[in-house]
């Protein structure tokens, strides 16, 4: 069984592990809303979401029982932030070699 997780930092508290719904793709720095025992709370992802077959080991290392695990509900504002597309590297660079080295 594979699990999808992310670590989230809430203001004035530590890092918490959350389950991520399969339809969400989260990245470090994303502002999200998380279901907690105190209701829905905003937080910031400190890593990209990840899928693992080692969910039980991660839960044990984080000191979390599966029954305590809560979900990321979505993004702050309801929509994911715009993503910067991958940079395109040109095939030819119009620059003398000595300018590249200095």
N, C-alpha and C positions, 0 to 999 in steps of 0.2 A: 504494500500500500504506500503510495507516495503522498507527501504532504507539501503544502506551499506555505512558507513562513516569511516574516519580515520582523526586524527589530525596530521599535518605534520609541522615540524620546518624547516624553510629555514635559511641559514646562514645570520646573521645580520638582522633578522626580527622576528616577533612574530609567534605565532601558527596560523595555518590556517586549516579550515575544508575542506576536499575534499571528493567527491563521489568516491566510489571504485567499479570497474566493478565486476560483480558476480563471474567471473572466477579467481580473485586474492584473495589470503588470505595473509594479511599483519600482521606483528608482530612488537611490539615496538623494535626500533633499526634498522629496515630495511631501507636501502637507496633506495629511489624511485625517479622517474622522474614525475613531475606534470605539467599538462597544466595550465598555468596562463595567465593573460592578457599580460604579457611580454614575452610569449613564453614558451617553456619547460624548467623547472627549477628543479635542484636536491634538495632533502630535506630528512629529516629523520623522520620516523614515531615515535611519542612519545607515542603511545598506539597501541594495537592490533586493526585491523579493526573490526567493529561491525555492526550487522544488527539490525534494530529497526523499530518498527511500529510508533514511536514517532518522525519521521523525521521533521515534521513541528515545533514541540516544540524545537528540537535541533537547527534547523536553526534560529528560533526566538531568542533563548538564545545566539547564536553565533553572532547575528546581521547580518545574511546573508539571502538575498533573493534567492529563488530557481534559478532564472535566472542568479545570480552571481556565483553559485556553479560550480566548475570545477572538472575535473577527475584526478585521478592518472593514468598516462599513462603506467607505468610499473616499473620494477626494474632498478637501475643503472647497466649498463653492460648487461641488457637484460634478465638475469636469476635470479631467487630467490636464496638467500644464502642457503648453506647447513644447514639443521636443525639437531639439536642434538636429538636423539631418547630418549624417556622416559627411565629413569633408571629402572633397574630390581632390585627389593628387594628380596634377598634370603630368602627362607623359614627358614633355619637354620643358625644361626651365631655361628661359631666355636670360642667362646671366653668366658672365665669364667665370671660369673656375676659381680664379684667385679672389674674386669677390665672395664666393661661397665659403672659402676657407678662412677669411679674415673677418 
